Amino acid sequence: MKKVGKIKFEARAKELVILIIFIAVTSFAIIEVKNLLNQEKVKNLTEGLNFTTSGNDDKNNGLLANLAENTPLRVTGNAVAVLDIPTYSIRGQIVEGTDDDTLKNYIGKFIGSAEAGEIGNFALAAHNNIYTELFRNLHKVKIGDKVRIVTKTHEYIYTVTSTETVEPTRTDVLKGGTKREITLITCTQAATKRIVVKGELTSERELNEKEQEEGVK
């Protein structure tokens, strides 16, 4: 009986080792695939501009910033506006709604929040570590930084006034007031917290006909 028990124990131990190895290999593969996708995204964005890419995030951010400076901001498809913070390579089309399907590809505008340039809270959300990772660098934004919003007819510049990490239950950050403000939100710390960046409108202008057709640089 002892011999049989020992054989069973060794068999289970082997199964456990195999399971641990499988989990480790799978986790490593997922991380590598994600890194490759991020590098491929940078490569696709910079292709034809004589840029060279590497796995270094700072270098990639610099490449994307250079690309952003040379790519006009233009609203496309069913988007209502475009957001641009070129210093941190944050750029994306803004679409109404914050459901899963919307946030897979776009920056989502909270339904019921103010429109760009209006009095109230122009509240936006996007992912930072899955799908398009549009707010991947939101944690780097600092007080005083500029946030550009381009609609089909106007350009708005917001100046960042505060950044903080809050609990997911802090819905008060979405409330509007008497100011023309913007709020950018993304998850952090394994989705247990939220990064909240707020700013106030400091300038606005109407786009000319050419800018409305070709975009704003």
Beta strands, then each sheet from edge to edge (+ up, - down):
strand 1: 81-85
strand 2: 90-96
strand 3: 107-109
strand 4: 120-125
strand 5: 146-150
strand 6: 154-166
strand 7: 180-188
strand 8: 193-206
sheet 1: 1+ 2- 3- 4+ 7+ 8- 6+ 5- 1+
end
